[in-house]
Amino acid sequence: MSRTVAVIGAGVSGLTCGVLFAEHGYRTAIFAKETGQQTTSGAAAALWFPYDVEPARRVIPWAIDGYETLVDLSRDSRTGVSIIELRQFSRAGELQIPDWAYSLGAHPIIPSEVEESREFTNGYAITVPLMDTTIYLDYLAARFLKAGGALNASVLSNLEEVEQQFDLVINCAGIGARDLVQDADLEAHRGQVAIVPRIEALSCAIVRDDAPLMYAIPRRNDCVFGGTNDLSSDLAADPATTDRIVAECSRALNIDKPNVLAERVGLRPFRKSGVRLERDRLSDGRAVIHNYGHGGSGFTLSWGCAREVVDLAG
């Protein structure tokens, strides 16, 4: 069994894999250009919900596995995980509740006076974990280091460049896998958000399901307004897009436009053929387990996928 593990990528997928390997007694190191809040994960709203990811037959079991773990973590406020009601609305037509959501208590709702605007017609509510990325990613990194793991700043052009002392490589490079392993199935789905001051009257997460995408997600110290899901690799924040996001969210919540504290852009690693989670071999014979292509569901799938990665390691 491989006992020395190199994890490539330090977003939520890489950090979670690193935690599990280190806590299972593997000598584990993470190699990444950026860590935690500097990665795409740092720009995520990080609400548990399977979004912009395929295929459902694999995604939903991973998501449910992660749901249970995150509920357990929410019992410790230091993790940055909390439980929140998600209210998902539609502007027109009937919004169907996914079959898997019924087991988690999802139920139809009519827009209340607080959230109601002329754009919302119907929707449903479900209670889900919310990860405050400003806390949770640091929690994962600290937990990894406490378990004996090592974090290394590194830029690789291919997986064979990982030092030979590591006999197992875990590829959690996200959108970086497009170049790292020449995966043409990966495409960047650009997400831009605006961080605004906490809105005291907003106690639940609001998501509008149909275009244009809109969500307002309250966190411990601020609120995330979103968003976009465009086919683009542009990491520069667009001021006009921020203005539109803030205007859409403010109108839906019936509030004055808040000040913008920060703008964040991340590239969701969507894979047209679905999440890649499989064991393979590098050209030098070492084992590699690929774990990328989670689209907009990196946080949602992180624990379920990481457990499968550890199982594949044998």
LINZIBEL-V917361 format. One record per residue. N is the residue number from 1. SS is DSSP state (2 for helix, 1 for strand, 0 for the rest). PHI is phi as a letter, one per 30 degrees, with the letter a starting at -180 (* if undefined). OMEGA is omega as a letter, one per 30 degrees, with the letter a starting at -180 (NA if undefined). Layout:
[[N;SS;PHI;OMEGA] [N;SS;PHI;OMEGA]]
//
This chain:
[[1;0;*;l] [2;0;d;a] [3;0;c;l] [4;1;c;a] [5;1;b;l] [6;1;c;l] [7;1;c;a] [8;1;c;a] [9;1;j;a] [10;1;b;l] [11;0;d;a] [12;2;d;l] [13;2;d;l] [14;2;d;l] [15;2;d;a] [16;2;d;l] [17;2;d;l] [18;2;e;l] [19;2;e;a] [20;2;d;l] [21;2;d;a] [22;2;d;a] [23;2;d;l] [24;0;c;l] [25;0;j;l] [26;0;d;l] [27;1;d;a] [28;1;b;l] [29;1;b;l] [30;1;c;l] [31;1;c;a] [32;1;a;l] [33;1;d;a] [34;1;b;a] [35;1;b;l] [36;2;h;a] [37;2;d;l] [38;2;d;a] [39;0;c;l] [40;2;e;l] [41;2;e;a] [42;2;d;l] [43;2;c;a] [44;0;d;l] [45;0;d;l] [46;0;i;l] [47;1;c;l] [48;0;d;l] [49;0;a;l] [50;0;d;a] [51;0;b;l] [52;0;h;a] [53;0;a;l] [54;0;b;f] [55;0;c;a] [56;2;d;a] [57;2;d;l] [58;2;c;a] [59;2;d;a] [60;2;d;l] [61;2;e;l] [62;2;d;a] [63;2;d;a] [64;2;d;l] [65;2;e;l] [66;2;d;l] [67;2;e;a] [68;2;d;l] [69;2;d;a] [70;2;d;l] [71;2;d;l] [72;2;d;a] [73;2;d;a] [74;0;d;l] [75;0;d;l] [76;0;c;a] [77;2;d;a] [78;2;d;a] [79;2;d;a] [80;0;i;l] [81;1;c;l] [82;1;b;l] [83;1;c;a] [84;1;b;l] [85;1;d;l] [86;1;c;l] [87;1;c;a] [88;1;c;a] [89;1;c;l] [90;1;b;l] [91;0;d;a] [92;0;a;l] [93;0;i;a] [94;0;c;l] [95;0;d;a] [96;0;d;l] [97;0;d;l] [98;0;e;a] [99;2;e;a] [100;2;d;a] [101;2;d;a] [102;2;d;a] [103;0;d;l] [104;0;c;l] [105;0;j;l] [106;0;d;a] [107;1;b;a] [108;1;d;l] [109;1;b;l] [110;0;c;a] [111;0;e;a] [112;0;d;l] [113;0;d;a] [114;0;d;a] [115;0;c;a] [116;0;d;l] [117;0;b;a] [118;0;d;a] [119;0;d;a] [120;0;c;l] [121;0;c;a] [122;1;a;a] [123;1;l;l] [124;1;b;a] [125;1;b;l] [126;1;a;l] [127;1;c;a] [128;1;b;l] [129;1;d;l] [130;1;b;l] [131;1;c;l] [132;0;d;a] [133;2;d;l] [134;2;d;l] [135;2;c;a] [136;2;d;a] [137;2;d;l] [138;2;d;l] [139;2;d;l] [140;2;d;a] [141;2;d;l] [142;2;d;l] [143;2;d;l] [144;2;d;a] [145;2;d;l] [146;2;d;a] [147;0;d;l] [148;0;j;l] [149;0;d;l] [150;1;b;l] [151;1;c;a] [152;1;b;l] [153;1;d;a] [154;0;a;l] [155;0;b;a] [156;0;c;l] [157;0;c;l] [158;0;a;a] [159;2;d;l] [160;2;d;l] [161;2;d;l] [162;0;d;a] [163;0;e;a] [164;0;d;l] [165;0;d;l] [166;0;c;a] [167;0;c;l] [168;1;b;l] [169;1;c;l] [170;1;c;a] [171;1;c;l] [172;0;c;a] [173;0;d;l] [174;2;h;a] [175;2;d;l] [176;2;d;l] [177;2;d;l] [178;2;e;l] [179;2;c;a] [180;2;d;a] [181;0;b;l] [182;0;h;l] [183;0;c;a] [184;0;d;l] [185;0;d;a] [186;1;d;l] [187;1;b;a] [188;1;d;l] [189;1;c;a] [190;1;d;l] [191;1;b;l] [192;1;c;l] [193;1;b;l] [194;1;c;l] [195;1;c;a] [196;1;b;l] [197;1;e;l] [198;0;e;l] [199;0;c;a] [200;0;e;a] [201;0;d;a] [202;0;c;a] [203;0;c;l] [204;0;b;l] [205;1;d;a] [206;1;c;l] [207;1;b;l] [208;1;c;a] [209;0;d;a] [210;0;c;a] [211;0;d;f] [212;0;d;a] [213;0;e;l] [214;1;b;l] [215;1;a;l] [216;1;b;a] [217;1;b;a] [218;1;d;l] [219;0;c;a] [220;0;d;a] [221;0;c;a] [222;1;a;l] [223;1;b;l] [224;1;c;l] [225;1;c;l] [226;1;b;g] [227;0;a;l] [228;0;b;l] [229;0;a;a] [230;1;c;l] [231;1;d;a] [232;0;a;l] [233;0;c;a] [234;0;d;a] [235;0;c;l] [236;0;d;l] [237;0;d;a] [238;0;c;a] [239;2;e;a] [240;2;d;l] [241;2;d;l] [242;2;d;l] [243;2;e;l] [244;2;d;a] [245;2;d;a] [246;2;d;l] [247;2;d;a] [248;2;d;a] [249;2;d;a] [250;2;d;l] [251;2;d;a] [252;2;d;a] [253;2;d;l] [254;0;h;l] [255;0;b;l] [256;0;d;l] [257;0;d;l] [258;0;d;l] [259;0;d;l] [260;1;c;a] [261;1;d;a] [262;1;a;l] [263;1;b;l] [264;1;b;l] [265;1;b;l] [266;1;b;a] [267;1;c;l] [268;1;d;a] [269;1;d;a] [270;1;d;l] [271;1;c;a] [272;0;e;l] [273;0;c;l] [274;0;j;l] [275;0;e;l] [276;1;c;l] [277;1;b;a] [278;1;a;l] [279;1;c;a] [280;1;b;l] [281;1;b;l] [282;0;d;a] [283;0;d;l] [284;0;c;l] [285;0;j;l] [286;0;d;l] [287;1;d;l] [288;1;b;l] [289;1;c;l] [290;1;d;a] [291;1;b;a] [292;1;a;a] [293;0;j;a] [294;1;d;l] [295;1;h;l] [296;0;c;a] [297;0;b;a] [298;2;e;l] [299;2;d;a] [300;2;d;a] [301;2;c;a] [302;2;e;a] [303;2;d;l] [304;2;d;l] [305;2;d;a] [306;2;d;l] [307;2;d;l] [308;2;d;l] [309;2;d;l] [310;2;d;l] [311;2;d;l] [312;2;d;l] [313;2;d;l] [314;0;i;NA]]
//
